[in-house]
Amino acid sequence: MVPNKNYKVIVSDRAKKMLGRHVLFIAQINKEAAIAKKKEIMTAMRSLKQLPQRFPFFEESFITPNKYHKMFIEKCYLVLYQIKDDKVFVEYIFDCRKDYDWFIK
């Protein structure tokens, strides 16, 4: 691990759509809260440009071991990402208050 190394964070189209759905849902109730939540999640994802290894691997029997790292944001959101060379690929953004059986099948 190289100190002060910056990684390029790439958010997949799927993750962008997932984030968009979360923000739209919140916006139906409170637009300001939706804007703030989007900013909070984006800031957290951008922070992965430095030391993305600081978060543990997502370890579940249905996922290839050591494939995704997991980052929780305010206990409500789970971001799954991979590190490849000098890039961080954000693949999923889950609202942990919802049921994601489709993901584990």
C-alpha positions, 0 to 999 in steps of 0.5 A: 500500500502506497501512502497518500496514493490517490485512487480514481473512483468510478461509479457504475451506471447501476450504482448511479441509478440506485442512488437516484431511486433513493434520492427520488424517494426521499424527495417525495417527502422532503427535497432539502433532505434528499439533496443533503442525503445525496451530498452525504453519499457522494462525499462518502464515495469520493472519500474512497479515493484515499485508502479505500482498503480501510473498509472490510470485505463484504463476506457472505456465502453468496459472494466470491470471497474478497471481491467487494469491500463494504462501506456503511453510510449513516447505518442506512446505506451500504456501498459495495465496491472493488479495488483494481489497481489504482481504481475503485469501482462502486458497484452497488448502493443499497438502502439497508432498510429494504429487502434485497433478496434479489441480490442474493439469488 
